[in-house]
Amino acid sequence: VPMRYFTIQGNLNLARVKMSAGDFQVGALSKVMNKPINRALTLKAWMEQGEGKRTIAFCAGVDHALNLAADFSALGVRAAKIDGKSKNRSEILKRFADGEIRVLSNYGVLTEGFDDPGVECILMARPTTSALVYTQRIRRSFPMAPCKKAFIVIDIVDRSAHPLQYGATQMAGLHKRWRSRGADPFRQAQS
């Protein structure tokens, strides 16, 4: 399925975020991404590029996932949070699959072993330095579904272009400074 890839640049100052086990330290990154200004940037990007699409938002921490789901709900978008401690995970996932939930704000649950062909948008609200983690998240929307012509990836990135931050640009083998306005980076790399 072709990708429509959007990089949304924010002043995240990821150079100040501590590293742990080769990736951004969870608590520090969550504080950055959970700031109201960064959540507002995330919401605005989704409203412009993914509104109405069944979306999984990958968040930087449990509080970030909870607050982002609340922000979507405040806008009238049916949203829910899911994390490793959610006791009703199967119910939440069923409601998402049935279309009752439009945006699933996720922390630490749907990175691997979860496939839903109806996912139309991935909201990368958690920067990472890990190619493996990034690839696992993107693959949540690869499977085909009836009438699925493309899927959207909205990637919230650091305006300072943190040297370790990984995204679909690198995944496709393009130069790190390549920026997308909805183009498919894999097709761009092939041409």
Disulfide bonds with the S-S distance in Angstrom:
none
